[in-house]
Amino acid sequence: MINKPIPKGYKDEHYPPIPTRTRKFLRKCWLFQIIRFFVLNLKIMRIVVGGHN
């Protein structure tokens, strides 16, 4: 008979972090999402414009 390792429970590090109440609110807040949308677009435009020099 071959000795098979016995599986043990996973450690807490293996699970994804649980979002806080603030993070959940910001994910649903349309004003915050609009601001983040424009910030992301500005970052992309900086890369695109910088590549055309």
Backbone torsions as a table, in degrees:
resi	resn	phi	psi	omega
1	MET	NA	134.4	-179.5
2	ILE	-90.8	133.9	178.0
3	ASN	-78.5	114.4	177.5
4	LYS	-94.9	141.2	177.9
5	PRO	-66.7	141.3	179.4
6	ILE	-85.8	122.4	-179.6
7	PRO	-66.3	138.6	178.6
8	LYS	-109.7	165.6	179.6
9	GLY	-64.9	152.6	179.4
10	TYR	-74.8	149.9	176.5
11	LYS	-79.7	164.5	-179.9
12	ASP	-63.0	-26.3	-178.9
13	GLU	-66.3	-19.4	-176.0
14	HIS	-84.4	-8.8	-179.6
15	TYR	-99.5	149.1	179.6
16	PRO	-68.9	153.1	178.4
17	PRO	-67.8	146.1	179.2
18	ILE	-89.2	126.0	-178.5
19	PRO	-66.4	146.0	178.7
20	THR	-79.0	172.2	178.6
21	ARG	-62.6	-38.2	179.5
22	THR	-64.0	-45.0	-179.1
23	ARG	-63.5	-40.0	177.6
24	LYS	-63.2	-40.7	178.8
25	PHE	-63.6	-44.5	-178.1
26	LEU	-66.1	-30.5	177.5
27	ARG	-67.2	-29.2	-178.2
28	LYS	-96.1	-14.9	-174.9
29	CYS	-75.6	115.3	-176.0
30	TRP	-68.0	-32.1	178.9
31	LEU	-65.5	-45.0	177.9
32	PHE	-63.3	-39.0	-179.7
33	GLN	-66.4	-37.1	177.4
34	ILE	-65.0	-43.3	178.8
35	ILE	-62.2	-46.6	179.5
36	ARG	-62.7	-35.7	178.1
37	PHE	-60.5	-47.0	-179.2
38	PHE	-69.8	-35.9	177.1
39	VAL	-63.1	-43.7	178.9
40	LEU	-63.9	-42.8	178.8
41	ASN	-63.2	-38.3	177.4
42	LEU	-64.1	-39.6	178.0
43	LYS	-63.6	-42.7	179.3
44	ILE	-65.1	-42.7	179.7
45	MET	-63.8	-36.0	176.3
46	ARG	-61.9	-39.8	179.1
47	ILE	-68.1	-44.9	-177.8
48	VAL	-65.8	-47.6	-179.1
49	VAL	-66.2	-38.3	178.1
50	GLY	-64.7	-28.9	-180.0
51	GLY	-78.1	-13.7	-177.5
52	HIS	-98.2	10.9	178.8
53	ASN	-82.9	NA	NA
